[in-house]
Amino acid sequence: MAVPKRKHSKARRDKRRSNVWKIEAPAIIKCPQCGEFKLPHRVCKACGFYNGREIIKVEA
């Protein structure tokens, strides 16, 4: 059976148990055109605008 040859330090144990590896929620911003929430650097799904220009036609 596999048994550790040496004791792991408290720092190493706590590093493993820490939350630094957990994923974060994506950043969400408000669209300046319509006010809907959207991901940054992407076309707004609600109004179709990106960077002040209409990129896709969205039927209202």
C-alpha positions in Angstrom: 0.0 0.0 0.0 1.3 3.5 -0.9 2.3 5.4 2.2 4.0 8.9 2.2 7.7 8.6 3.1 7.9 12.1 4.5 5.4 14.3 6.3 3.8 17.1 4.1 4.2 20.5 5.7 1.2 22.6 6.9 1.9 25.1 4.1 1.7 22.4 1.5 -1.5 20.9 3.0 -3.1 24.4 3.2 -2.1 25.3 -0.3 -3.9 22.2 -1.5 -7.0 23.0 0.5 -7.1 26.7 -0.5 -9.6 28.2 -2.9 -7.1 29.6 -5.4 -7.9 26.9 -8.0 -11.7 27.5 -8.0 -13.2 29.1 -11.1 -14.5 32.6 -11.0 -17.8 33.9 -12.3 -17.4 35.6 -15.7 -17.3 39.4 -15.8 -20.7 40.9 -16.9 -21.2 44.5 -18.0 -24.2 46.5 -19.0 -24.7 47.2 -22.7 -24.4 51.0 -23.3 -27.1 50.9 -26.0 -29.9 48.9 -24.3 -28.8 48.3 -20.7 -28.9 44.5 -20.9 -26.2 42.5 -19.3 -23.6 41.0 -21.7 -20.1 39.6 -21.7 -17.3 42.1 -22.5 -15.9 42.3 -26.0 -19.0 40.6 -27.5 -22.0 41.6 -29.5 -25.1 42.3 -27.4 -27.7 39.6 -27.9 -30.5 41.9 -27.1 -29.8 44.8 -29.5 -27.0 43.6 -31.8 -24.7 46.5 -31.1 -20.9 46.3 -30.5 -18.6 49.3 -29.9 -21.4 51.8 -30.8 -22.2 50.1 -34.2 -25.0 47.7 -35.2 -23.3 44.4 -36.1 -26.4 42.1 -36.4 -30.0 42.9 -37.0 -32.2 41.8 -34.1 -35.9 41.6 -34.5 -37.8 43.4 -31.8 
